[in-house]
Amino acid sequence: MSTLTHPLAHTPTSAPRGVVVRSRIPMRRLVSTELRKMFDTRSGFWLMAGVGILAVLTTSMVIAFAPRAELTYRTFATAIGVPMTVLLPVVAILSVTSEWSQRSGLTTFALVPHRSRVVAAKLVASVLVAVVSIPFAFAVGALGNVTGTAIAGVPTVWDMTTADLLAVVLANVLATMVGFMLGVLIRASAGAVAAYLVYAFVLPSLAMLLAMSQDWFADLRPWVDFDHARNALIEGTLDAEQWTQLGATGVIWLVIPLLVGLRGVVRAEVK
């Protein structure tokens, strides 16, 4: 009698004849599956296409409206980073919440009962998408810098070092991870996206107003405002105290909520 195995089951070639040895699905396969799921849907495809489209549009806007003195590579890179700060976290959110909103979790968690491995694969996939997308945006910004200065007739200024570019990459990866954390914590697409928009746009504005009116909060803000500490990466090289502030706020706003969300994912009933 022949033995049937699931297509995702892994049977080593060294196993004796007639004996089926089942092992866990490799993490590499889980990550590749999650990457494919990000692009298979219309929303996922257009979100990723939107990264390139908005990078080109933002570069064009800088060329058209920025003063000649501000046509530098930092201006282009900073401008392109704004839409990426919105789109990449949304991609991470949808990669998590789709298991609940589209009811695909029944299949996913049946094939991979250890939910923590699925979540880890989604996190790796989200970070990979961010890491690949950001250099593309840098390339568009570089092309815009050359084109814009040539049109304006001013010298081309490359005012960002490799360390500065790596800091921007880290800043965008952290923003992506915040979106991922909200997806794990809330597990509903609309709620998680709304929560990220509040986190990214409403809370920083309120914190800035409070810091401007209250001296005590102006001193405390770098230690409790993760978005403020993350933006310091984009503005320039961090000193030792700023790295400490980034780590402290990251624990408060990223690590602890993510751990709470992971506990909920493991215990939540999938319907």
N, C-alpha and C positions, 0 to 999 in steps of 0.2 A: 504494500500500500504506500503510495507517495505521500510525502509530508508537505502540507501547505504552510507557507509563512507569509507574513505581511510584507509588502514591498519595502517598507521602511526598516524592517528588521535586518540586522547585520549578522551574517554568518561567516565566521573566519574560515579561510580555506584550509586551515590545519585541523578542523573538526573531523572526527571519525565519520565514516560513511553511515548515513541513516540517523545521525545525531544532530539535532538542531540546537545551536548555541545562540541564544538571544542576548544582545547587549544593548545598552542605551544608544539612542540615535546620536551620532557625533554632533558636537556643538557647531562645527563648521557647516553641517547640513542644515541645522536649525537657523543659523544666521543667514545663509543663502536663501532659505525659504522665506524668512521675514523680509529680506531685501526685495525678493520677487513680489511679495504681497503688497509692498509699498507702491509698486509701479503698475500692478495689475488693474487697479480700479481707476475710474476716470478722475476722481478727486485726487488720488495720489499722483497720477501722471501730470495733471495740470498744476498741482502744487509745486512739483519739481520743475516743470517747465516754467512756472512763474518765477522761480529763482533766477533763471537766465533772462527771462523777459524783463523783469524789474531791474536787473543789473544793467541791462542795455538802456532802458528808459531813464534810470537814475543818472547814468553817465551822460546821456544826452542832455538832461536837464542841467547838470553841472556845467557842461560846455556852453549851453545857451545862456545861462543866467548868472553864473558865478563871476565875481569881479576878477579881472586879469591877475591881480596880485595873489589871489587865492587859488589859482589853477596849479595845484601841486598834487602829488600822488596821494598824500594824506587826505586831502579834501575828497578825492574820488573814492578812496577806500572807506572813509568814514561814511560817506553818503550811501554807498552800496550796502554797507553793513546794517543800515536801518531796516530795509525790507527783509533782509535775511534774518534779523532778530525776531521778526514776526513769523515768517514762513517756516523756517526750520523747526521751531518748537511745535508748530501746528502739525507738521509731518510726524514728529515724535508722538504727539498726543493721539493722532488718528491710528498710528501703528498699534497702540495699546488698546484704545477704546473700541476699535473695530471688533475685537473678540466678543464684546458685550452688545454693542449697538447692532452689529450684523449677525449676531448669534452664531458666529463661527467658532466660539470658544468650546462648544460641545465637541466638535471634531478635533480641534487643536489639543485640548486637554485630555481627550481620549487617546490620541496617538502619543502624547507626551504627558504622562500623569504628573510628573514633577513640574509644577507650574513655575517654580523659581527658575528653571532652566529656560523656559519659554520667555519669561520676562528678561532674563539676562541676554538672550539672543536678540530680543527687540531693542534692548539698550545698546548692544554692540552695533546693530544695524543702523540705529538712529545716529550714533556717533560717527559711523563710517560715512553716512550720507552727508553729514555736516562737514567732515574733514575733506571730502572730495569736492563738495560744492564751493567751499570757501576759496581754494586756489583758483577755481574757474572765475569767481567774482574778482579776485585779484588781477587775473589776466585781462578781464574786461576793463577794470580800472586803469591798468597800465596802458592799454590801447587808447582809452579815453584821454589819459594824461598826455600821450604823444600827440594825438589828434587835436585836442583842445588847445594846447600850447602852440601847435603849428598854425591853427586857424587864427589865434589871437596875436601871433607874432611875438611871443614871450619865451624866455628860456624854459626848457623842460626841467622840472625840479623833482628829484627823487629823494624825498625827505623822510623815508621810512626804512629802518634797518631790518635785517632778518629777525632780530629779537622783537622788534615792533610788530612785524607780520605774524610771528608765532604767538604773540600776546593777543592779537586780534582773533586768531584761530581759537585760542583757549577761551576767550570771551564768548564767542559764538557757540562753542561746544557746551559751555556752562549754561547758556541760554537754552540750548536744545535739551539739556538734561533737566532744566526746570520744567519745560513742557512735558517731558517724559514723566517726571515726578507727579505732575498734576494729573496726567492720564492714568497713572497707577493709583493715585489717591482717590480720584473722583469716579473714574471708569465710565464716564458718559461724555460723548464728544462735545455736545453743546455746552455743558457745564464746565468741562475742562478748558475749552477754548475761551469761554467768557472769563473764567478765573485767571487765565494767563493774560488776557487783555487788561484786566484790572491790575494784576501784578506788574505788568510791563509799563503801563501808561498812567493809571490812576494813583497807585501807591507812591511812585517816585515823585509825582507832582505834589502830593500832600506832604511827603517827607521834606521836599525842598522848601515849601512854604513854612512848615513848622521850624525848619532849621534857620530860615531867614528871620523869624520872629522870636525864637527862643534860643538863647545862647547855650543853654545846657544841652539841648538836643543837637545843636550844631557840632558839639564835641562828641556826642554819643553816636551820631548818625553813621559814621564809618564802621562802627562795631555792630550795628543792628540792621543796616540797609544793604542787602546782598546786591541789589541792582546798582547801587552807588559804588560799592566795592568792585563789582565786575566792570563797570564803565571805566574805572581807573586803568584797567588793562588796555583799553583803546586809546586813552589819552597819553600814555607813555609808560616807561619802565617803572615798575613798582619797587619801593624800598622794602626793607625787612618788616617794618610796621604795617605797611599796606598789605603785604602777603599774609601777615597774621590776621588782619582784619578780614581779608577775603576768605581765609580758612574758617574763622569764627562765624561769620555770617553764612557761609556755605553750610556749616553744620546745622545752624538754626533753620534756614529756609530751604535747604535741599536734602541733607542727609536724614534728619529726623522725620520730616514728612514722608520721605521715600520709604523709610523703614516701616512707618505706620501703614502706608499704602500697600507695601508688600505683605504685611500681615493680613490685610483685608483681602488681597488677591488670593492668598492661599486658602483662606477660610470661606470666601464668598461662594454662594451657590450659582452655578452657571445654568441659565435657562435658555 
